[in-house]
Amino acid sequence: MSLVEPLAVTVMVARAFESLGVRYLIGGSLASSFHGVPRSTNDADLVAELPVTMADALAAELTPAFYADAEMIRDAARRGGSFNVIHLDTMFKVDVFVATRDALVQEELARRQEHRLAPDEDVRAFFASAEDTVLQKLDWFRKGGEVSDRQWRDVLGVIQVQGSALDVEYLRRWAPHLRVVALLERALQEARSSPGT
C-alpha cells in the first residue's frame, strides 16, 4: 500500500472527529513521514479528546466505510485507552489513543498543526508537531526495548529534515517527562553526524 492510501483513510477518520467537534491530531509514522523521511506504514495513529458520550456518534459517523465497534470505543474513552477502526475497502487500521489529562498529551494537542496535504486540492488535517513526533517516537522506542530500527530512523529523519527549525529547548524540557533524556541526546548527536546533514 502506498503512503497516499493510508493518509487518505486517516483523513476520513479525522473528518469524523471534526464533524463531532472533537480535537485530534495525527501522530506516529504518518507524522514522522510528514515532518521527516516518508516511509510506508501498516497502520495510523491518532490522538483524540473523545468523551464517552460520543462513542455511539463516532461509530455512526464511521459506518459503513469502517468497522467501528461502539462498545470498544466507549470502553477506551472511559479508561483513557485506545481502540482501532478498520477501513473495510483497504483493511487499513487506524489506532486511536484517547487523550488523557497528562501534561504532555495536553501540550501536544495545544501545539498541533494544521497542514495542507495535497497541492492541487484543499485537503487539510491536524498533525502532531515535529517536536512532539520526536518525543513520542523516542518514547515508543524506549518502551519497545530500544531495538526498533524503524522507530529510530523515523526520529533521525525528523531531526535531520527539520534542522534548525526544530525547537531543541522544547525537546529537552519534556524529555525527562518520558524518561528519554539520554536517547534524545544520542539522537541529536547521531543526526548531526550522519551524512547529508
C-alpha positions in Angstrom: 0.0 0.0 0.0 1.3 3.4 -0.9 1.6 6.2 1.6 -1.2 8.0 -0.2 -3.8 5.4 0.7 -3.1 5.4 4.5 -3.2 9.2 4.6 -6.5 9.2 2.7 -8.0 6.7 5.0 -6.7 8.5 8.1 -8.2 11.8 6.9 -11.6 10.1 6.7 -11.3 9.3 10.4 -10.1 12.9 11.1 -13.2 14.2 9.3 -15.4 12.1 11.5 -13.7 13.8 14.6 -14.1 17.2 13.0 -17.8 16.7 12.3 -18.3 15.9 16.0 -16.2 18.8 17.2 -13.6 16.5 18.7 -10.0 17.8 18.9 -7.5 15.3 17.4 -4.0 15.0 15.9 -2.3 12.6 13.6 0.9 11.1 15.1 3.0 8.1 14.7 4.6 7.2 11.4 2.4 9.4 9.3 3.5 12.4 11.3 7.2 11.4 11.1 6.8 10.8 7.3 5.3 14.3 7.0 7.9 16.0 9.1 10.9 13.8 8.2 11.6 10.9 5.7 8.5 9.3 4.2 8.0 5.6 4.6 5.2 3.1 4.2 3.2 2.1 7.3 0.8 -0.7 8.2 -1.4 1.5 10.4 -2.0 5.0 11.5 -2.0 6.6 15.0 -4.3 9.4 16.1 -4.8 11.1 19.5 -8.3 12.4 20.2 -10.1 14.1 23.1 -13.1 11.8 22.9 -15.7 11.8 25.7 -17.5 8.6 26.5 -20.8 10.2 25.4 -19.6 10.5 21.8 -18.8 6.8 21.3 -22.1 5.9 19.5 -21.9 9.1 17.4 -18.4 8.3 16.3 -19.2 4.7 15.4 -22.2 6.0 13.4 -20.0 8.6 11.6 -17.5 5.9 10.5 -20.0 3.3 9.4 -20.3 1.8 6.8 -16.9 2.7 5.5 -15.2 1.4 8.6 -15.6 -1.4 11.1 -16.1 0.6 14.3 -17.3 -1.0 17.5 -19.2 1.5 19.7 -18.6 -0.6 22.8 -14.9 -0.8 22.2 -14.8 3.0 21.6 -16.8 3.6 24.8 -14.5 1.4 26.9 -11.4 3.2 25.6 -12.9 6.6 26.2 -13.9 5.6 29.7 -10.4 4.4 30.7 -8.2 6.7 28.6 -7.0 3.8 26.5 -7.0 3.1 22.8 -9.3 1.5 20.2 -9.0 0.8 16.5 -11.2 1.2 13.4 -10.6 -0.7 10.2 -11.3 0.7 6.7 -13.3 -2.1 5.0 -12.2 -1.4 1.4 -8.5 -1.5 2.2 -8.4 -3.2 5.6 -6.1 -0.4 6.7 -6.2 0.0 10.5 -6.3 3.3 12.4 -5.4 3.2 16.1 -7.0 6.0 18.2 -5.5 6.9 21.5 -7.9 8.7 23.8 -6.3 11.8 25.2 -5.7 11.8 28.9 -5.0 14.8 31.3 -1.3 14.0 31.1 0.5 17.3 30.8 2.5 16.4 27.7 -0.6 15.0 25.9 -2.4 18.2 26.6 0.6 20.2 25.4 0.7 18.1 22.2 -2.9 18.9 21.4 -2.3 22.6 22.1 0.6 22.6 19.7 -1.0 20.5 16.9 -0.5 22.0 13.4 -3.0 22.1 10.5 -1.3 21.2 7.2 -2.5 21.1 3.7 -2.0 17.6 2.3 -2.5 17.9 -1.5 -1.1 20.8 -3.6 -3.9 20.6 -6.1 -6.8 20.5 -3.6 -7.6 21.9 -0.2 -7.3 18.8 1.9 -6.2 19.6 5.4 -5.6 17.8 8.7 -4.1 18.3 12.1 -0.7 16.7 12.8 1.5 16.4 15.9 4.3 19.0 15.7 7.7 17.8 14.6 9.0 18.1 18.2 6.1 16.1 19.7 6.6 13.5 17.0 10.2 13.1 18.0 9.3 12.8 21.7 6.6 10.2 21.1 8.8 8.2 18.7 11.6 8.1 21.4 9.0 7.0 24.0 7.8 4.1 21.7 11.5 3.2 21.0 12.2 3.1 24.8 9.1 1.1 25.6 9.9 -1.4 22.8 13.3 -2.2 24.4 15.3 0.2 22.1 15.5 -2.3 19.3 13.3 -0.9 16.6 15.4 0.4 13.7 12.3 1.9 12.1 11.4 4.0 15.1 15.0 5.2 15.4 15.2 6.0 11.7 11.9 8.0 12.0 13.4 10.0 14.8 16.6 10.8 13.0 14.7 11.6 9.8 12.6 14.3 11.5 15.6 15.8 13.3 17.6 15.9 10.0 14.8 17.2 7.8 13.7 19.9 10.3 17.3 21.0 11.0 17.5 24.4 12.8 13.7 24.8 12.7 13.4 22.1 15.4 12.8 23.5 18.9 15.5 21.6 20.8 14.8 23.5 24.0 11.2 22.2 23.9 12.6 18.6 23.4 14.9 18.9 26.3 12.2 20.3 28.5 9.9 17.4 28.0 12.4 14.5 27.6 12.6 13.9 31.4 8.8 13.5 31.5 9.1 10.5 29.2 12.5 9.3 30.6 14.2 9.7 27.2 16.9 12.3 28.1 19.8 10.0 27.1 18.0 8.8 23.9 17.3 12.4 22.8 20.9 13.5 23.2 22.0 10.3 21.3 19.6 11.1 18.5 20.6 14.7 18.2 24.2 13.8 18.1 23.7 10.9 15.6 21.5 13.1 13.4 24.1 15.8 13.2 26.9 13.5 12.4 25.1 11.4 9.8 25.8 12.0 6.1 23.7 14.6 4.4 23.1 16.8 7.4 
